[in-house]
Amino acid sequence: MGKTGLKPTDELIRLAIIGDATAFTALWDTHIEGLKAYLRSSMKIRDDFFVDDICSKSFEKAFRQISAYNPALSKFSTWLKTIAHNTALDTLAAEKRIGVRTVSLDLSSQPSQDEVDDVASPLETIINSEDESNTKRSIEALPDLYREIAKMRFLEDKPYKVISENLGIELNTVRTRIRRAREMMEKFQDEL
């Protein structure tokens, strides 16, 4: 980096705005661990794959919107955390809409007796059945490239790592395809 009188992060942002991908990679390297820590502590997200997915989406959004960043309004890390916070909320809402079920890996939080005794009403059973049916139709409408991964994730509830191992493809590829499948499924659900 040349000497411009800017702080290192500001210089990286300036370079990223003009299209320097290595500068944006350096921003990733500088801020990724802080962003992960924020998601785990402030948003109470414990699933490492979900945290990685949110971080990837957040940096992707930040890269597309880097020219809109204003250092006079906030620090870059604060701006990035805001994007991650909103991305996490959007992703959770989208998963809820298309019926993705998440399972807590925290074994210390066992369900209460009331939760165990809680039986779904007939109406809830019908709604859940309809949601599952809509999810299956959405998955069947996906292109071949995304269909198998979507079935494994959204119907069989397999973790990203298991999908990666079963299909013999990179974990980041699995994340990307699941994200794209989810987006296509949401569009299909909106059309229903």
Backbone as JSON, one array per atom type, in Angstrom:
{
  "sequence": "MGKTGLKPTDELIRLAIIGDATAFTALWDTHIEGLKAYLRSSMKIRDDFFVDDICSKSFEKAFRQISAYNPALSKFSTWLKTIAHNTALDTLAAEKRIGVRTVSLDLSSQPSQDEVDDVASPLETIINSEDESNTKRSIEALPDLYREIAKMRFLEDKPYKVISENLGIELNTVRTRIRRAREMMEKFQDEL",
  "N": [[0.84, -1.19, 0.0], [0.48, 2.22, -0.76], [1.66, 5.31, 0.7], [-0.76, 7.2, 2.03], [-1.68, 8.6, 4.12], [-3.9, 7.63, 5.29], [-5.62, 5.45, 7.61], [-4.82, 1.94, 7.95], [-7.16, 0.27, 7.46], [-8.89, 2.11, 6.28], [-7.45, 2.69, 3.97], [-7.51, 0.19, 2.72], [-10.25, 0.01, 2.25], [-10.58, 2.15, 0.48], [-9.11, 1.17, -1.69], [-10.59, -1.14, -2.23], [-13.0, -0.03, -3.07], [-12.31, 0.95, -5.55], [-12.09, -1.36, -6.89], [-10.14, -3.25, -6.22], [-9.55, -6.45, -5.6], [-7.81, -7.84, -3.93], [-7.48, -6.09, -1.83], [-10.0, -6.18, -0.71], [-10.0, -8.82, 0.11], [-8.06, -8.64, 2.06], [-9.46, -7.04, 3.87], [-11.4, -8.88, 4.61], [-9.76, -10.81, 5.88], [-8.87, -9.27, 8.0], [-11.19, -8.68, 9.45], [-12.84, -10.93, 9.8], [-12.74, -12.75, 12.02], [-13.57, -11.15, 14.17], [-16.16, -10.57, 13.33], [-17.32, -13.13, 13.37], [-17.13, -13.63, 16.11], [-18.85, -11.64, 17.07], [-21.35, -12.53, 16.0], [-21.61, -14.94, 17.38], [-21.62, -14.14, 20.09], [-23.24, -11.74, 20.52], [-25.53, -12.26, 18.98], [-26.1, -14.78, 19.67], [-25.62, -17.1, 18.14], [-24.79, -20.35, 17.59], [-24.15, -22.39, 15.81], [-21.56, -23.32, 13.84], [-21.41, -23.58, 11.03], [-23.6, -22.09, 10.18], [-22.83, -19.58, 11.12], [-20.54, -19.19, 9.53], [-21.82, -19.13, 7.03], [-23.44, -16.84, 7.26], [-21.43, -14.93, 7.59], [-20.13, -15.12, 5.08], [-22.22, -14.31, 3.36], [-22.58, -11.73, 4.35], [-20.12, -10.43, 3.86], [-20.19, -10.6, 1.11], [-22.37, -8.93, 0.53], [-21.32, -6.56, 1.61], [-19.15, -6.16, -0.1], [-20.45, -5.67, -2.52], [-21.69, -3.31, -1.83], [-19.72, -1.56, -1.08], [-18.98, 0.97, -1.98], [-20.91, 2.58, -0.89], [-20.3, 2.81, 1.73], [-19.67, 4.93, 4.47], [-17.2, 6.4, 6.17], [-17.45, 8.48, 7.96], [-19.8, 8.11, 9.28], [-19.73, 5.66, 10.66], [-17.51, 3.14, 12.06], [-15.77, 0.77, 9.98], [-15.96, -1.86, 10.91], [-18.25, -1.73, 12.5], [-20.19, -1.09, 10.6], [-20.05, -3.41, 9.05], [-20.88, -5.32, 10.96], [-23.51, -4.51, 11.3], [-24.55, -5.13, 8.79], [-24.19, -7.92, 8.91], [-25.83, -8.58, 11.09], [-28.4, -7.89, 10.11], [-28.46, -9.6, 7.91], [-28.38, -12.11, 9.15], [-30.85, -12.06, 10.52], [-32.59, -11.87, 8.31], [-32.01, -14.29, 7.01], [-32.75, -16.21, 8.92], [-35.49, -15.64, 9.06], [-36.23, -16.26, 6.45], [-35.65, -19.0, 6.35], [-37.52, -19.87, 8.16], [-39.87, -19.26, 6.8], [-39.76, -21.03, 4.61], [-39.78, -23.39, 5.86], [-37.51, -24.57, 7.04], [-35.96, -26.49, 9.42], [-34.29, -26.0, 12.46], [-31.92, -27.39, 14.71], [-30.94, -27.36, 18.0], [-27.67, -27.7, 19.21], [-26.93, -27.56, 21.74], [-26.68, -29.35, 24.45], [-27.23, -28.86, 27.07], [-29.58, -27.52, 27.34], [-32.33, -28.85, 27.87], [-35.62, -29.85, 26.84], [-38.56, -28.59, 28.51], [-40.99, -30.24, 30.66], [-43.52, -29.43, 29.89], [-43.07, -28.75, 27.22], [-42.45, -31.25, 26.18], [-44.83, -32.59, 26.58], [-46.47, -31.17, 24.94], [-48.6, -31.44, 22.35], [-49.17, -31.41, 18.89], [-51.89, -29.63, 17.5], [-54.74, -30.66, 15.49], [-55.05, -28.72, 13.45], [-52.5, -27.53, 13.39], [-51.03, -29.74, 12.58], [-52.02, -30.1, 9.97], [-51.2, -27.67, 8.79], [-48.4, -27.9, 9.08], [-47.99, -30.15, 7.48], [-48.79, -29.13, 5.01], [-46.87, -27.11, 4.67], [-44.56, -28.69, 4.45], [-45.18, -30.05, 2.12], [-45.23, -27.91, 0.28], [-42.55, -27.18, 0.43], [-41.35, -29.47, -0.64], [-42.37, -29.39, -3.26], [-41.2, -27.0, -4.11], [-38.51, -27.72, -4.04], [-38.43, -29.73, -5.97], [-38.83, -28.18, -8.21], [-36.43, -26.99, -8.61], [-33.33, -26.47, -10.44], [-31.27, -29.25, -11.6], [-28.68, -29.08, -10.5], [-29.01, -27.98, -7.96], [-31.0, -29.42, -6.69], [-30.54, -31.98, -5.34], [-28.86, -31.26, -3.21], [-30.54, -29.44, -1.88], [-32.62, -31.18, -1.11], [-31.23, -32.79, 0.7], [-30.54, -30.9, 2.66], [-32.92, -29.4, 3.37], [-35.04, -31.23, 3.59], [-34.04, -33.61, 4.69], [-32.55, -32.56, 6.68], [-29.75, -32.49, 6.92], [-26.46, -31.68, 8.04], [-24.23, -29.13, 6.74], [-21.59, -30.03, 6.46], [-21.84, -32.83, 6.33], [-23.3, -33.08, 3.98], [-21.41, -32.1, 2.2], [-19.42, -34.08, 2.44], [-20.88, -36.38, 1.64], [-21.55, -35.8, -1.03], [-19.12, -35.26, -2.1], [-18.07, -32.7, -2.59], [-16.69, -29.37, -2.22], [-16.97, -27.64, 0.93], [-17.58, -24.87, 0.9], [-18.75, -24.69, -1.61], [-21.04, -26.18, -1.2], [-22.33, -24.51, 0.67], [-22.77, -22.23, -0.93], [-24.44, -23.28, -2.95], [-26.65, -24.11, -1.44], [-27.51, -21.66, -0.44], [-28.23, -20.39, -2.86], [-30.2, -22.17, -3.75], [-32.08, -21.85, -1.72], [-32.82, -19.18, -2.17], [-34.03, -19.41, -4.7], [-36.12, -21.13, -4.03], [-37.56, -19.52, -2.28], [-38.48, -17.55, -4.05], [-40.12, -19.16, -5.62], [-41.99, -19.92, -3.67], [-43.15, -17.44, -3.13], [-44.52, -17.04, -5.47], [-46.59, -18.81, -5.31]],
  "CA": [[0.0, 0.0, 0.0], [1.2, 3.48, -0.79], [1.39, 6.17, 1.86], [-1.78, 8.21, 1.72], [-2.08, 9.25, 5.36], [-5.09, 6.97, 5.79], [-5.42, 4.27, 8.45], [-4.78, 0.75, 7.08], [-8.5, -0.16, 7.05], [-9.4, 3.12, 5.35], [-6.74, 2.51, 2.7], [-8.07, -1.02, 2.12], [-11.59, 0.35, 1.76], [-10.39, 2.98, -0.71], [-8.68, 0.28, -2.77], [-11.71, -2.03, -2.56], [-13.98, 0.76, -3.82], [-11.88, 1.07, -6.95], [-12.12, -2.69, -7.5], [-8.99, -4.09, -5.86], [-10.05, -7.63, -4.89], [-6.87, -8.22, -2.85], [-7.78, -5.22, -0.69], [-11.19, -6.7, -0.04], [-9.57, -10.04, 0.79], [-7.37, -8.19, 3.28], [-10.52, -6.63, 4.79], [-11.96, -10.14, 5.12], [-8.79, -11.38, 6.83], [-8.79, -8.4, 9.18], [-12.45, -8.54, 10.19], [-13.67, -12.14, 9.85], [-12.83, -13.32, 13.37], [-14.41, -10.25, 14.97], [-17.55, -10.75, 12.9], [-17.77, -14.42, 13.9], [-17.31, -13.47, 17.56], [-20.07, -10.86, 17.24], [-22.52, -13.38, 15.75], [-21.73, -15.94, 18.44], [-21.91, -13.55, 21.4], [-24.37, -10.81, 20.54], [-26.73, -12.84, 18.37], [-26.24, -16.11, 20.27], [-25.61, -18.13, 17.09], [-23.79, -21.34, 17.99], [-23.86, -23.28, 14.7], [-20.41, -22.79, 13.1], [-21.7, -23.5, 9.6], [-24.51, -20.96, 10.01], [-22.0, -18.39, 11.31], [-19.75, -19.05, 8.3], [-22.73, -18.76, 5.95], [-23.81, -15.44, 7.47], [-20.24, -14.13, 7.3], [-19.95, -15.1, 3.63], [-23.27, -13.46, 2.79], [-22.36, -10.36, 4.79], [-19.01, -9.87, 3.1], [-20.65, -10.47, -0.27], [-23.16, -7.7, 0.5], [-20.41, -5.44, 1.85], [-18.36, -5.95, -1.31], [-21.32, -5.04, -3.52], [-22.12, -1.98, -1.36], [-18.56, -0.89, -0.48], [-18.95, 2.4, -2.34], [-21.89, 3.29, -0.06], [-19.78, 2.93, 3.1], [-19.26, 6.28, 4.83], [-16.45, 6.31, 7.42], [-17.86, 9.54, 8.88], [-20.97, 7.65, 10.03], [-19.4, 4.54, 11.56], [-16.31, 2.37, 11.72], [-16.04, -0.31, 9.03], [-16.38, -3.06, 11.65], [-19.64, -1.51, 12.92], [-20.99, -1.2, 9.37], [-20.07, -4.83, 8.7], [-21.71, -6.01, 11.95], [-24.9, -4.18, 10.99], [-24.92, -5.96, 7.63], [-24.28, -9.31, 9.38], [-27.02, -8.67, 11.95], [-29.58, -7.9, 9.23], [-28.38, -10.81, 7.1], [-28.77, -13.22, 10.02], [-32.3, -11.98, 10.73], [-33.24, -12.2, 7.04], [-31.81, -15.72, 6.74], [-33.6, -16.96, 9.86], [-36.89, -15.45, 8.64], [-36.43, -17.01, 5.19], [-35.7, -20.43, 6.69], [-38.8, -20.13, 8.83], [-40.91, -19.22, 5.76], [-39.74, -22.21, 3.75], [-39.91, -24.58, 6.68], [-36.25, -25.19, 7.46], [-35.97, -26.73, 10.86], [-32.96, -26.01, 13.06], [-31.84, -28.17, 15.92], [-29.9, -26.86, 18.87], [-26.67, -28.68, 19.61], [-26.66, -27.3, 23.14], [-27.32, -30.43, 25.19], [-27.58, -28.43, 28.42], [-30.93, -26.96, 27.36], [-33.3, -29.9, 27.62], [-36.99, -29.31, 26.83], [-39.32, -28.73, 29.75], [-42.04, -31.25, 30.58], [-44.61, -28.84, 29.11], [-42.73, -28.86, 25.79], [-42.52, -32.66, 25.82], [-46.25, -32.97, 26.56], [-47.17, -30.35, 23.96], [-48.93, -32.21, 21.15], [-49.69, -30.53, 17.84], [-53.32, -29.71, 17.24], [-55.01, -31.09, 14.12], [-54.79, -27.62, 12.53], [-51.04, -27.42, 13.27], [-50.59, -30.89, 11.78], [-52.36, -29.81, 8.57], [-50.33, -26.58, 8.35], [-47.05, -28.46, 8.93], [-48.02, -31.02, 6.31], [-48.86, -28.26, 3.83], [-45.55, -26.48, 4.54], [-43.64, -29.7, 3.94], [-45.56, -30.29, 0.73], [-44.75, -26.75, -0.48], [-41.09, -27.27, 0.38], [-41.02, -30.54, -1.59], [-42.65, -28.87, -4.61], [-40.18, -26.0, -4.41], [-37.26, -28.43, -4.3], [-38.57, -30.41, -7.27], [-38.77, -27.17, -9.28], [-35.05, -26.49, -8.73], [-32.45, -27.12, -11.43], [-30.59, -30.45, -11.1], [-27.49, -28.71, -9.73], [-29.38, -27.6, -6.6], [-32.08, -30.26, -6.15], [-30.08, -32.99, -4.37], [-28.36, -30.55, -2.02], [-31.71, -28.91, -1.19], [-33.3, -32.3, -0.44], [-30.44, -33.21, 1.86], [-30.55, -29.87, 3.69], [-34.22, -28.93, 3.81], [-35.95, -32.33, 3.92], [-33.37, -34.57, 5.56], [-31.92, -31.76, 7.74], [-28.34, -32.87, 7.06], [-25.54, -30.54, 8.19], [-23.45, -28.77, 5.56], [-20.39, -30.88, 6.38], [-22.27, -34.17, 5.9], [-23.64, -32.94, 2.56], [-20.13, -31.97, 1.51], [-18.78, -35.39, 2.42], [-21.7, -37.32, 0.86], [-21.52, -35.47, -2.45], [-17.73, -35.11, -2.52], [-17.79, -31.35, -3.07], [-16.16, -28.47, -1.21], [-17.94, -27.09, 1.87], [-18.03, -23.55, 0.42], [-19.65, -24.94, -2.74], [-22.31, -26.59, -0.59], [-22.95, -23.3, 1.23], [-23.23, -21.39, -2.03], [-25.58, -23.91, -3.62], [-27.79, -24.08, -0.52], [-27.99, -20.27, -0.43], [-28.92, -20.13, -4.13], [-31.42, -22.98, -3.76], [-33.01, -21.19, -0.79], [-33.33, -17.99, -2.85], [-34.96, -19.85, -5.75], [-37.3, -21.68, -3.37], [-38.33, -18.38, -1.77], [-39.18, -16.95, -5.19], [-41.19, -20.08, -5.99], [-43.02, -19.83, -2.62], [-43.84, -16.17, -3.31], [-45.39, -17.15, -6.63], [-47.74, -19.66, -4.98]],
  "C": [[0.88, 1.24, 0.0], [0.85, 4.3, 0.43], [0.43, 7.27, 1.47], [-2.2, 8.98, 2.97], [-3.33, 8.63, 5.96], [-4.71, 5.83, 6.72], [-5.43, 3.05, 7.54], [-6.17, 0.31, 6.59], [-9.08, 0.82, 6.04], [-8.75, 2.97, 3.98], [-7.27, 1.27, 1.98], [-9.45, -0.75, 1.54], [-11.48, 1.17, 0.48], [-10.01, 2.11, -1.9], [-9.82, -0.66, -3.21], [-12.77, -1.3, -3.38], [-13.6, 0.87, -5.28], [-11.69, -0.3, -7.6], [-10.96, -3.61, -7.18], [-9.47, -5.26, -4.99], [-9.11, -8.05, -3.76], [-7.08, -7.35, -1.62], [-9.01, -5.73, 0.05], [-10.87, -8.0, 0.69], [-8.86, -9.69, 2.09], [-8.39, -7.7, 4.32], [-11.17, -7.86, 5.43], [-11.04, -10.7, 6.21], [-8.74, -10.58, 8.12], [-10.03, -8.48, 10.05], [-13.24, -9.83, 10.4], [-13.82, -12.69, 11.27], [-13.7, -12.46, 14.29], [-15.88, -10.39, 14.62], [-18.12, -12.07, 13.42], [-18.03, -14.3, 15.4], [-18.58, -12.67, 17.86], [-21.32, -11.73, 17.06], [-22.72, -14.39, 16.87], [-22.15, -15.31, 19.77], [-23.17, -12.69, 21.39], [-25.65, -11.42, 20.0], [-26.98, -14.27, 18.85], [-26.36, -17.22, 19.22], [-24.47, -19.08, 17.4], [-23.37, -22.26, 16.85], [-22.75, -22.67, 13.83], [-20.7, -22.64, 11.61], [-22.64, -22.33, 9.31], [-23.73, -19.65, 10.15], [-21.18, -18.13, 10.05], [-20.61, -18.58, 7.13], [-23.11, -17.28, 6.06], [-22.62, -14.52, 7.17], [-20.01, -14.01, 5.8], [-20.96, -14.17, 2.97], [-23.01, -11.99, 3.12], [-21.22, -9.7, 4.03], [-19.38, -9.69, 1.63], [-21.46, -9.19, -0.42], [-22.26, -6.47, 0.68], [-19.6, -5.13, 0.59], [-19.19, -5.23, -2.38], [-21.67, -3.6, -3.14], [-20.96, -1.14, -0.83], [-18.52, 0.59, -0.8], [-19.94, 3.23, -1.52], [-21.39, 3.48, 1.38], [-19.27, 4.35, 3.33], [-18.53, 6.23, 6.17], [-16.81, 7.42, 8.42], [-19.04, 9.1, 9.75], [-20.66, 6.54, 11.02], [-18.06, 3.91, 11.14], [-16.71, 1.25, 10.77], [-16.56, -1.54, 9.76], [-17.83, -2.93, 12.11], [-20.58, -1.66, 11.73], [-21.14, -2.67, 8.98], [-20.94, -5.63, 9.67], [-23.19, -5.73, 11.72], [-25.39, -5.01, 9.81], [-25.11, -7.41, 8.09], [-25.53, -9.52, 10.24], [-28.28, -8.79, 11.08], [-29.61, -9.16, 8.37], [-28.83, -12.03, 7.91], [-30.28, -13.23, 10.24], [-33.06, -12.36, 9.47], [-33.16, -13.7, 6.76], [-32.69, -16.56, 7.65], [-35.07, -16.83, 9.46], [-37.18, -16.25, 7.37], [-36.52, -18.51, 5.47], [-37.02, -20.77, 7.36], [-39.93, -20.17, 7.8], [-40.94, -20.48, 4.93], [-39.7, -23.51, 4.55], [-38.62, -25.27, 7.04], [-36.29, -25.32, 8.97], [-34.53, -26.74, 11.36], [-33.02, -26.77, 14.37], [-30.69, -27.63, 16.75], [-28.96, -27.99, 19.24], [-26.29, -28.51, 21.07], [-27.41, -28.34, 23.98], [-27.74, -30.02, 26.6], [-29.01, -27.88, 28.48], [-31.92, -28.04, 26.94], [-34.69, -29.31, 27.64], [-37.67, -29.53, 28.17], [-40.39, -29.8, 29.56], [-43.22, -30.74, 29.77], [-44.35, -28.96, 27.62], [-42.83, -30.3, 25.32], [-43.98, -33.09, 25.67], [-47.04, -32.23, 25.49], [-47.36, -31.15, 22.68], [-49.56, -31.26, 20.14], [-51.19, -30.74, 17.67], [-53.54, -30.21, 15.82], [-54.72, -29.99, 13.09], [-53.28, -27.45, 12.31], [-50.48, -28.56, 12.42], [-50.85, -30.64, 10.3], [-51.43, -28.73, 8.02], [-48.91, -27.1, 8.13], [-46.96, -29.35, 7.71], [-48.02, -30.21, 5.02], [-47.52, -27.57, 3.59], [-44.54, -27.45, 3.95], [-43.92, -30.0, 2.47], [-45.07, -29.15, -0.17], [-43.23, -26.79, -0.63], [-40.67, -28.33, -0.64], [-41.26, -30.07, -3.02], [-41.6, -27.85, -5.03], [-38.86, -26.67, -4.77], [-37.31, -29.12, -5.66], [-38.48, -29.44, -8.44], [-37.36, -26.63, -9.5], [-34.31, -27.16, -9.87], [-31.7, -28.28, -10.78], [-29.43, -30.12, -10.17], [-27.81, -28.47, -8.25], [-30.34, -28.59, -5.92], [-31.6, -31.22, -5.07], [-29.6, -32.33, -3.07], [-29.54, -30.01, -1.21], [-32.48, -30.01, -0.47], [-32.57, -32.69, 0.83], [-30.53, -32.2, 3.0], [-31.95, -29.61, 4.25], [-35.21, -30.05, 4.16], [-35.32, -33.31, 4.9], [-32.64, -33.9, 6.71], [-30.47, -32.15, 7.99], [-27.48, -31.62, 7.19], [-24.72, -30.33, 6.91], [-22.27, -29.73, 5.37], [-20.74, -32.28, 5.87], [-22.62, -34.14, 4.41], [-22.37, -32.88, 1.73], [-19.45, -33.33, 1.36], [-19.55, -36.38, 1.54], [-21.59, -37.08, -0.64], [-20.1, -35.27, -3.0], [-17.44, -33.75, -3.13], [-17.36, -30.47, -1.9], [-17.29, -27.89, -0.34], [-18.46, -25.73, 1.41], [-18.97, -23.68, -0.77], [-21.02, -25.35, -2.23], [-23.04, -25.37, -0.06], [-23.55, -22.43, 0.13], [-24.47, -21.98, -2.68], [-26.82, -23.92, -2.74], [-28.37, -22.67, -0.49], [-28.77, -19.98, -1.72], [-30.22, -20.93, -4.22], [-32.49, -22.33, -2.89], [-33.64, -19.97, -1.47], [-34.35, -18.37, -3.93], [-36.25, -20.39, -5.14], [-38.19, -20.57, -2.83], [-39.12, -17.73, -2.89], [-40.35, -17.84, -5.61], [-42.34, -19.99, -4.98], [-43.83, -18.54, -2.77], [-44.82, -16.22, -4.47], [-46.63, -17.99, -6.37], [-48.93, -18.87, -4.51]]
}
